[in-house]
Amino acid sequence: MNTDNLLERTIVILDCQTTGMHPNTGRILQIGWALYNPQDLDLISIEKRTIKLPPEVELPNKIKKMLHLSEDDLAQSKEPKEVYDELQSLLNNLEDSPIVLAHYAQFEQSFLKSFYFEHIQSDELNFQLLCSQKIAKRLLPNLPSHNLKALAGFYQLANTRKNEVSSHVKMTYHVWQQLIPLLMQENITTYSALSTWLNSKISPTAPPHYQYNIERLTRLELPETPGVYHMLDKEGAILYVGKATSLKARVNSYFRGVKNRDRRKLEMLTQVWNIHTFECETPLEAALLESDDIKKWDPPYNLLLKENNRRIIFYNKEFSHYSEHQDAVFFKGPFKPADSLNHLMELIKAIQNRSKLPYEEEIHSDIIERAWTLFCKSHQLDVGLLNETNWRVFFYVGYKLLGQFEQHHGRGNFEQWWLTKKKTQDLEELSLEQLIAEKISRYFIRAGEELRKNIALRQLMNCTLLIRSSQKKLRLLKGELIKGASMNSSNTGSFTLTHYDRLCILLSAKKKKLLTLL
């Protein structure tokens, strides 16, 4: 039956995931779709197709990760023509002038036009493409964000993965289901009327006051004490974990103003239905709890302090090998895999092997040798140091050079000193050998800083600290915070990234003189 009614007509909900942001630099990699039948909304059936790329096009790993592509997805990929024909079959089974709905449809439109042109030498689409984002902006102008995840969360859909074609189709389907009643309230009952409405001009209005799901009174009743807050979606899933010196002031700061707001933060706030708070005695304890909670809950809108692909490593006595697990052999640590020690090792190996220097354009080995000689001469070191095989000797040199630097410039000022020097010194006046010699010096000094930091972290692994503001004692055993007086000496758990970040927070507080080591 031919119908144009919003409550009767079956349409296609569609999403495309691509290898780039524009058809000139990318292609459609995945297409997902579902039929939206207003008469049968109980079951949503989502189809997903992964499209084979030309042999000369290599798919970067970061694209695979971003789009959540599995090896099965790639193994089951189909030829572009096969997917095009399947899409045409889907459209042909619908009524005349089929309608396709996508969120932020201008993105899909440009890639679909290119996809069509590959197969029929015309970029004319044989369907009407509507945009659910554009519709939502008209109907709900006061929402902080009209991104797909924001709208799905606003309408109580459980948090789903970003940049995954099936979840995008599901979210668009869910959002469209909620937008139709709002269109009906505007007396827009047909797709023809919807198109006319979308193409009409809107009268300018004053900037909106953002609409949130969480009650203002709830926010204003929050305590003014330090603590940690969890921002929750409708289902209670944690979207974000943060710390605060004053919970009331920090949480309410998210909901003030409309100008120059961070888009990602607005997307999150649109989905927030509740906030849980956990009071702490001091801001330092809030920082420690925040770090632990971020790792425990892995909130999607936190960026820092997450585990992700971060690792810590432990070296053996000679620093010749490392392991991710601390034991009797690998006990030097914790270190990060790509820290200043590692950079110095790469540099020394490159000089020893007369190979390309890290992070440099290819430089002739004779120039590198002269730079090494210049470096040794400027620091009164034996040129034969390069023949050393014990990494601890190189690290000792770095520690020594750091001490010499700080005798003249003060402790902890190296990076600031280097930034100032880069701005004030005319580097073009230096020869290439001099520039490389200075770079070698910086690598050694930074390695010295890394060693000193490691010594300080290990000192905090088993200790008692006094928080100066509250006179409260913090006790640590193997990097674990011990509550009460029961220090469990049987704690033999492995040292993890959670412990590492905890010790880094405490070390930073100690440097700021917020803590005293007892």
C-alpha positions as CSV (number, residue, x, y, z in Angstrom):
1,M,0.0,0.0,0.0
2,N,1.4,3.4,-1.0
3,T,1.4,5.8,2.0
4,D,3.3,8.9,3.0
5,N,2.2,8.8,6.7
6,L,5.0,8.8,9.3
7,L,3.1,6.2,11.3
8,E,2.6,3.8,8.3
9,R,5.5,4.1,5.9
10,T,8.5,1.7,6.0
11,I,11.8,3.4,5.6
12,V,15.5,2.4,5.7
13,I,17.7,3.5,8.7
14,L,21.3,3.5,7.3
15,D,24.8,4.2,8.5
16,C,28.2,4.2,6.7
17,Q,31.6,3.8,8.2
18,T,34.5,5.0,6.0
19,T,38.3,5.0,5.7
20,G,38.4,8.8,5.7
21,M,36.4,11.9,6.2
22,H,35.9,12.8,2.5
23,P,35.4,10.7,-0.6
24,N,38.5,12.2,-2.1
25,T,40.6,10.6,0.6
26,G,38.5,7.7,1.8
27,R,35.9,5.0,0.8
28,I,32.9,3.3,2.3
29,L,34.2,0.4,4.4
30,Q,31.0,-0.7,6.0
31,I,27.3,-0.1,5.4
32,G,24.6,-1.0,8.0
33,W,20.9,-0.8,7.7
34,A,17.5,-1.8,9.2
35,L,14.0,-1.4,8.0
36,Y,11.9,0.9,10.2
37,N,8.3,-0.4,10.0
38,P,6.0,1.7,12.3
39,Q,3.6,-1.1,12.4
40,D,6.1,-3.6,13.8
41,L,8.7,-2.0,16.1
42,D,9.1,-5.0,18.4
43,L,12.0,-6.5,16.5
44,I,14.9,-4.6,14.9
45,S,16.9,-6.6,12.4
46,I,20.2,-4.9,11.5
47,E,22.2,-5.9,8.5
48,K,25.9,-5.1,8.2
49,R,28.1,-5.4,5.2
50,T,31.9,-4.9,5.1
51,I,33.2,-3.9,1.7
52,K,36.4,-5.2,0.2
53,L,39.0,-2.5,-0.5
54,P,41.0,-2.4,-3.8
55,P,44.3,-4.4,-3.5
56,E,46.4,-1.3,-3.5
57,V,44.5,0.2,-0.5
58,E,45.9,-0.8,2.8
59,L,43.6,-0.4,5.9
60,P,45.5,1.3,8.7
61,N,45.4,-0.4,12.1
62,K,44.0,2.8,13.7
63,I,41.0,2.6,11.4
64,K,40.4,-1.1,12.3
65,K,40.5,-0.2,16.0
66,M,38.4,2.9,15.6
67,L,35.6,1.1,13.7
68,H,35.9,-2.0,16.0
69,L,36.6,-4.2,12.9
70,S,37.2,-7.9,13.7
71,E,39.1,-10.3,11.6
72,D,35.8,-12.1,10.9
73,D,34.4,-8.8,9.5
74,L,37.4,-8.5,7.1
75,A,37.3,-12.2,6.2
76,Q,33.6,-11.9,5.3
77,S,33.9,-8.7,3.3
78,K,32.1,-8.5,0.0
79,E,32.8,-7.0,-3.4
80,P,31.5,-3.5,-3.8
81,K,29.2,-4.5,-6.7
82,E,27.6,-7.2,-4.5
83,V,26.8,-4.7,-1.8
84,Y,25.5,-2.1,-4.2
85,D,23.2,-4.7,-5.8
86,E,22.0,-5.8,-2.3
87,L,21.2,-2.2,-1.5
88,Q,19.3,-1.8,-4.7
89,S,17.3,-4.9,-4.0
90,L,16.4,-3.5,-0.6
91,L,15.3,-0.2,-2.1
92,N,13.3,-1.8,-4.9
93,N,11.2,-3.8,-2.4
94,L,10.0,-0.5,-0.8
95,E,7.4,1.9,-2.1
96,D,8.1,4.3,-4.9
97,S,10.6,7.1,-4.0
98,P,12.0,5.2,-1.0
99,I,13.2,7.1,2.0
100,V,16.5,6.6,3.8
101,L,17.2,8.1,7.2
102,A,20.7,8.7,8.5
103,H,22.2,10.7,11.3
104,Y,24.3,13.6,10.0
105,A,23.2,12.6,6.6
106,Q,25.4,15.0,4.7
107,F,28.3,12.7,5.6
108,E,26.6,9.6,4.2
109,Q,25.4,11.5,1.2
110,S,28.8,12.4,-0.1
111,F,30.1,8.9,0.2
112,L,27.0,7.3,-1.2
113,K,27.2,9.6,-4.3
114,S,30.7,8.4,-4.8
115,F,29.7,4.8,-4.3
116,Y,26.9,5.1,-6.9
117,F,29.2,6.8,-9.4
118,E,31.6,3.8,-9.2
119,H,28.8,1.5,-10.4
120,I,26.4,3.5,-12.6
121,Q,28.6,6.5,-13.6
122,S,26.1,8.8,-12.0
123,D,26.0,10.2,-8.5
124,E,22.2,10.6,-8.5
125,L,20.7,8.7,-5.6
126,N,17.5,6.8,-6.2
127,F,16.1,7.6,-2.8
128,Q,15.2,10.6,-0.6
129,L,17.8,11.0,2.2
130,L,16.7,12.6,5.4
131,C,18.8,13.6,8.4
132,S,17.7,12.7,12.0
133,Q,20.2,15.2,13.4
134,K,18.7,18.1,11.4
135,I,15.3,17.0,12.5
136,A,16.3,16.8,16.2
137,K,17.9,20.2,16.1
138,R,14.6,21.7,15.0
139,L,12.5,19.8,17.5
140,L,14.9,20.0,20.5
141,P,16.9,23.2,20.1
142,N,17.8,23.4,23.8
143,L,19.7,20.1,24.0
144,P,23.4,20.6,24.7
145,S,24.3,18.2,21.8
146,H,22.5,16.6,18.9
147,N,25.2,14.0,18.2
148,L,23.9,10.5,17.8
149,K,25.3,9.2,21.2
150,A,24.0,12.3,22.9
151,L,20.4,11.8,21.6
152,A,20.4,8.1,22.2
153,G,21.5,8.7,25.8
154,F,19.0,11.5,26.2
155,Y,16.3,9.0,25.2
156,Q,17.5,6.4,27.7
157,L,19.2,4.0,25.2
158,A,22.0,2.2,27.0
159,N,25.4,3.4,26.2
160,T,26.7,1.9,22.9
161,R,30.0,1.9,21.1
162,K,31.0,4.9,18.9
163,N,32.0,4.4,15.3
164,E,30.5,0.9,15.1
165,V,28.0,0.5,12.2
166,S,25.5,-1.7,13.9
167,S,25.3,0.4,17.1
168,H,24.9,3.5,15.0
169,V,21.9,2.0,13.1
170,K,20.4,0.9,16.4
171,M,20.8,4.4,18.0
172,T,19.4,6.1,14.9
173,Y,16.4,3.7,14.9
174,H,15.8,4.4,18.6
175,V,16.1,8.2,18.2
176,W,13.8,8.2,15.2
177,Q,11.2,6.3,17.2
178,Q,11.3,9.1,19.8
179,L,11.2,12.0,17.3
180,I,8.1,10.9,15.5
181,P,5.7,11.8,18.3
182,L,7.3,15.2,18.5
183,L,6.7,15.7,14.8
184,M,3.1,14.7,15.3
185,Q,2.8,17.4,18.0
186,E,4.0,19.9,15.3
187,N,1.2,18.6,13.0
188,I,3.9,17.0,10.7
189,T,2.3,13.7,9.9
190,T,3.7,12.9,6.4
191,Y,7.2,12.6,4.9
192,S,6.1,15.3,2.3
193,A,5.3,17.7,5.1
194,L,8.5,16.8,6.9
195,S,10.6,17.6,3.8
196,T,8.8,21.0,3.4
197,W,9.3,21.7,7.1
198,L,13.0,20.9,6.9
199,N,13.5,23.1,3.8
200,S,11.7,26.1,5.4
201,K,13.8,28.8,7.0
202,I,13.8,29.2,10.8
203,S,13.4,32.7,12.4
204,P,16.5,33.7,14.4
205,T,16.1,33.1,18.1
206,A,18.0,34.0,21.2
207,P,20.7,31.5,22.3
208,P,19.2,28.5,24.0
209,H,19.2,27.6,27.6
210,Y,20.4,24.1,27.6
211,Q,18.0,21.4,28.7
212,Y,19.3,18.6,30.9
213,N,17.8,15.5,32.3
214,I,19.2,16.0,35.8
215,E,17.3,18.3,38.1
216,R,18.9,21.6,38.9
217,L,17.9,21.3,42.6
218,T,19.7,17.9,42.7
219,R,22.9,19.6,41.6
220,L,22.5,22.6,44.0
221,E,22.1,20.2,47.0
222,L,25.5,18.6,46.5
223,P,28.0,19.0,49.4
224,E,30.8,21.5,49.2
225,T,33.4,19.0,50.4
226,P,36.2,17.3,48.4
227,G,35.3,14.1,46.6
228,V,34.7,12.1,43.5
229,Y,31.6,12.3,41.2
230,H,30.2,9.7,38.8
231,M,28.0,10.9,35.9
232,L,25.5,8.2,35.0
233,D,23.3,7.5,32.1
234,K,19.6,6.4,32.4
235,E,20.6,2.8,33.1
236,G,23.1,3.7,35.7
237,A,26.2,3.1,33.5
238,I,29.1,5.4,34.4
239,L,29.8,7.9,31.7
240,Y,32.5,9.9,33.5
241,V,34.5,10.0,36.7
242,G,35.9,13.2,38.1
243,K,37.4,14.7,41.2
244,A,36.6,17.9,43.0
245,T,37.9,20.2,45.8
246,S,34.2,21.2,46.1
247,L,31.7,18.7,44.7
248,K,29.0,21.3,44.5
249,A,31.1,23.9,42.7
250,R,32.8,21.4,40.3
251,V,29.6,19.5,39.2
252,N,27.6,22.7,38.7
253,S,30.3,24.2,36.6
254,Y,29.5,21.7,33.9
255,F,26.0,23.1,33.5
256,R,26.7,26.8,33.3
257,G,26.9,28.8,30.1
258,V,26.3,28.0,26.4
259,K,29.2,29.6,24.6
260,N,32.5,28.1,23.8
261,R,31.6,24.7,25.3
262,D,33.5,21.6,24.6
263,R,31.5,19.5,22.1
264,R,32.5,16.2,23.6
265,K,31.5,17.3,27.1
266,L,28.1,18.5,25.8
267,E,27.6,15.2,24.1
268,M,28.2,13.5,27.5
269,L,26.0,16.0,29.5
270,T,23.1,15.3,27.1
271,Q,23.2,11.7,28.3
272,V,23.5,12.3,32.0
273,W,20.5,11.3,34.1
274,N,22.0,11.1,37.5
275,I,25.2,12.0,39.5
276,H,26.6,9.9,42.4
277,T,29.1,11.6,44.7
278,F,31.6,10.2,47.2
279,E,32.9,12.6,49.8
280,C,36.6,12.5,50.8
281,E,38.4,14.3,53.6
282,T,40.9,16.0,51.3
283,P,41.4,16.8,47.6
284,L,44.4,14.4,47.6
285,E,42.2,11.5,48.7
286,A,39.7,12.5,46.0
287,A,42.5,12.4,43.4
288,L,43.5,8.9,44.5
289,L,39.9,7.6,44.4
290,E,39.3,9.1,41.0
291,S,42.4,7.3,39.6
292,D,41.2,4.0,41.0
293,D,37.6,4.4,39.9
294,I,38.6,5.3,36.3
295,K,40.4,2.0,36.0
296,K,37.7,0.1,37.7
297,W,34.8,1.4,35.6
298,D,36.5,2.4,32.4
299,P,34.1,5.3,31.7
300,P,33.8,6.2,28.0
301,Y,34.3,10.0,28.4
302,N,37.4,9.8,30.5
303,L,40.7,10.2,28.6
304,L,43.4,10.4,31.2
305,L,44.3,7.7,33.8
306,K,42.7,4.9,31.8
307,E,44.5,1.7,31.2
308,N,43.9,1.4,27.5
309,N,47.2,0.2,26.0
310,R,49.4,1.7,28.7
311,R,51.9,-0.6,30.3
312,I,54.6,-0.6,33.0
313,I,57.8,-2.6,32.8
314,F,60.6,-3.9,35.1
315,Y,64.2,-4.3,34.0
316,N,66.7,-6.9,35.1
317,K,69.8,-5.7,37.0
318,E,71.8,-4.9,33.8
319,F,68.8,-3.2,32.1
320,S,69.4,-5.6,29.2
321,H,65.9,-7.2,29.3
322,Y,62.5,-6.3,30.7
323,S,59.2,-7.9,31.7
324,E,55.8,-6.6,32.5
325,H,55.8,-8.6,35.7
326,Q,58.0,-7.8,38.7
327,D,59.9,-10.7,40.2
328,A,63.3,-11.7,41.5
329,V,65.0,-11.2,38.1
330,F,63.0,-8.2,36.8
331,F,63.0,-5.9,39.8
332,K,64.2,-2.5,38.4
333,G,61.1,-0.4,38.1
334,P,58.4,0.5,37.5
335,F,59.1,2.3,34.2
336,K,57.1,3.1,31.2
337,P,58.1,1.3,28.0
338,A,58.7,4.5,26.0
339,D,60.2,6.7,28.6
340,S,63.5,8.7,28.7
341,L,65.5,5.6,29.6
342,N,64.3,3.8,26.5
343,H,64.9,6.9,24.3
344,L,68.5,7.1,25.6
345,M,69.0,3.4,24.9
346,E,67.8,3.8,21.3
347,L,70.1,6.8,20.9
348,I,73.2,5.0,22.1
349,K,72.4,1.9,20.0
350,A,72.1,4.1,16.9
351,I,75.4,5.8,17.6
352,Q,77.1,2.5,18.3
353,N,75.8,0.9,15.2
354,R,76.4,4.0,13.0
355,S,72.7,3.9,12.1
356,K,70.0,6.5,11.7
357,L,69.5,8.6,14.8
358,P,66.0,8.3,16.4
359,Y,63.7,11.2,15.3
360,E,66.2,12.7,12.9
361,E,66.6,12.9,9.2
362,E,69.3,10.5,7.9
363,I,72.7,11.9,9.0
364,H,76.1,10.6,7.9
365,S,77.8,8.5,10.6
366,D,80.9,10.8,10.5
367,I,78.8,13.7,11.7
368,I,77.4,11.6,14.5
369,E,80.8,10.5,15.6
370,R,82.0,14.2,15.7
371,A,78.9,15.1,17.7
372,W,79.6,12.3,20.2
373,T,83.2,13.6,20.6
374,L,81.9,17.1,21.1
375,F,79.4,15.9,23.7
376,C,82.1,14.0,25.6
377,K,84.5,17.0,25.5
378,S,81.9,19.4,26.8
379,H,81.1,17.2,29.8
380,Q,84.7,16.0,30.4
381,L,83.8,12.4,29.5
382,D,85.9,9.7,27.9
383,V,85.0,9.2,24.3
384,G,85.5,5.5,24.9
385,L,82.3,5.5,26.9
386,L,80.5,4.6,23.7
387,N,82.1,1.1,23.9
388,E,80.5,0.4,27.3
389,T,78.0,-2.5,27.3
390,N,76.5,-1.9,30.8
391,W,73.5,0.4,30.5
392,R,73.8,1.3,34.2
393,V,77.0,3.2,33.3
394,F,75.1,5.3,30.8
395,F,72.3,6.0,33.3
396,Y,74.9,6.9,35.9
397,V,76.3,9.5,33.5
398,G,72.8,10.9,33.0
399,Y,72.2,11.1,36.7
400,K,75.6,12.9,37.1
401,L,74.8,15.4,34.3
402,L,71.4,16.1,35.8
403,G,73.1,17.0,39.1
404,Q,75.6,19.3,37.4
405,F,72.7,21.1,35.5
406,E,70.7,21.6,38.7
407,Q,73.7,23.0,40.6
408,H,73.4,26.0,38.2
409,H,69.7,26.1,37.3
410,G,67.9,24.6,40.3
411,R,66.1,21.3,40.8
412,G,63.2,20.3,38.5
413,N,63.7,23.1,36.0
414,F,65.3,21.3,33.1
415,E,62.2,21.3,30.7
416,Q,61.4,24.9,31.4
417,W,65.0,25.8,30.9
418,W,65.1,24.0,27.6
419,L,61.8,25.7,26.4
420,T,63.3,29.1,27.2
421,K,66.5,28.3,25.5
422,K,64.8,27.2,22.3
423,K,62.9,30.5,22.2
424,T,66.0,32.7,22.9
425,Q,68.9,30.9,21.3
426,D,69.5,31.2,17.6
427,L,69.8,27.5,16.7
428,E,70.8,28.3,13.1
429,E,74.1,29.6,14.4
430,L,75.1,26.2,15.6
431,S,76.6,23.5,13.4
432,L,74.9,20.2,12.9
433,E,77.4,18.5,15.2
434,Q,76.7,21.0,17.9
435,L,72.9,20.5,17.6
436,I,73.3,16.7,17.8
437,A,75.7,17.0,20.8
438,E,73.1,19.2,22.6
439,K,70.4,16.6,21.8
440,I,72.6,13.8,23.3
441,S,73.0,15.9,26.4
442,R,69.3,16.3,26.7
443,Y,68.7,12.6,26.4
444,F,71.2,11.8,29.2
445,I,69.7,14.4,31.5
446,R,66.1,13.3,30.9
447,A,67.2,9.7,31.6
448,G,68.7,11.0,34.9
449,E,65.3,12.6,35.8
450,E,63.6,9.3,35.0
451,L,65.9,7.4,37.3
452,R,65.4,9.9,40.1
453,K,61.6,9.7,39.7
454,N,61.8,5.9,39.9
455,I,63.8,6.0,43.1
456,A,61.2,8.4,44.6
457,L,58.3,6.1,43.5
458,R,59.9,3.0,45.0
459,Q,60.4,5.0,48.2
460,L,56.6,5.5,48.4
461,M,55.7,1.8,47.7
462,N,56.1,0.9,51.4
463,C,55.7,4.0,53.6
464,T,53.6,6.1,55.9
465,L,52.6,9.6,54.7
466,L,51.1,12.5,56.6
467,I,48.6,14.8,54.8
468,R,49.5,18.2,56.1
469,S,46.1,19.8,55.7
470,S,44.2,17.2,57.8
471,Q,47.1,15.5,59.7
472,K,45.7,12.2,58.4
473,K,48.1,9.3,57.8
474,L,48.2,7.3,54.6
475,R,49.9,3.9,54.9
476,L,51.1,2.0,51.8
477,L,52.3,-1.6,51.4
478,K,53.6,-2.6,48.0
479,G,51.8,0.4,46.5
480,E,48.4,-0.6,48.0
481,L,46.7,1.9,50.4
482,I,46.1,0.2,53.7
483,K,42.9,1.1,55.6
484,G,43.0,1.2,59.3
485,A,45.8,-0.4,61.2
486,S,45.8,-3.8,59.5
487,M,48.8,-3.9,57.2
488,N,48.5,-7.2,55.5
489,S,52.0,-8.5,55.0
490,S,50.6,-11.4,52.9
491,N,49.7,-9.0,50.1
492,T,51.7,-10.5,47.2
493,G,49.6,-9.1,44.3
494,S,51.5,-7.9,41.3
495,F,52.4,-4.3,40.8
496,T,50.0,-2.8,38.3
497,L,49.2,0.4,36.4
498,T,46.8,1.3,39.2
499,H,49.6,1.2,41.7
500,Y,51.9,3.2,39.4
501,D,49.4,6.0,38.9
502,R,48.6,6.1,42.6
503,L,52.3,6.6,43.4
504,C,52.7,9.3,40.8
505,I,49.8,11.2,42.4
506,L,51.4,10.9,45.8
507,L,54.8,11.9,44.4
508,S,53.3,15.0,42.8
509,A,51.6,15.9,46.1
510,K,54.9,15.4,48.0
511,K,56.7,17.7,45.6
512,K,54.0,20.3,46.3
513,K,54.6,19.8,50.0
514,L,51.1,18.6,50.6
515,L,52.5,15.4,52.1
516,T,55.3,14.5,54.6
517,L,57.1,11.2,54.5
518,L,57.2,9.8,58.0
